[in-house]
Amino acid sequence: MTIAAVKKANANVYPPMATVATVLGSITRWLMLRIMTDGEAYGSSDLASMIGINASAAYQHMAVLREAGIVEPYRGRLYRITRAYLPEPGKPLVDLGHCLLRLDVQPAAPPA
């Protein structure tokens, strides 16, 4: 398979690299994804209380993840990591094709 063929095949499976880079620019979204690597579905308010932000902010972050295709609706207002990107539920890994996220490392605090 040629490189062009691989890129064309992956274009239908993985979110665009520019989208991934933008979406992952938030520590809050990293923390949300880290929790969700257990394979379970969560609501925005559940994640908000787990990471210590307000529900409105969590909802907005979830919308960004959803629009990028990194999370998918499950039931009602619950979301989970898109199954194609979760190689092994329970392991803190998310495979976005362009990059493999290891979410078992605590993110550094942003500079003051």
Secondary structure by P-SEA (a helix, b strand, c coil): ccaaaaaaaaccccccaaaaaaaaccaaaaaaaaaacccccccaaaaaaaacccaaaaaaaaaaaaaaccccccccccccccccccccccccbbbccccccccccccccccc
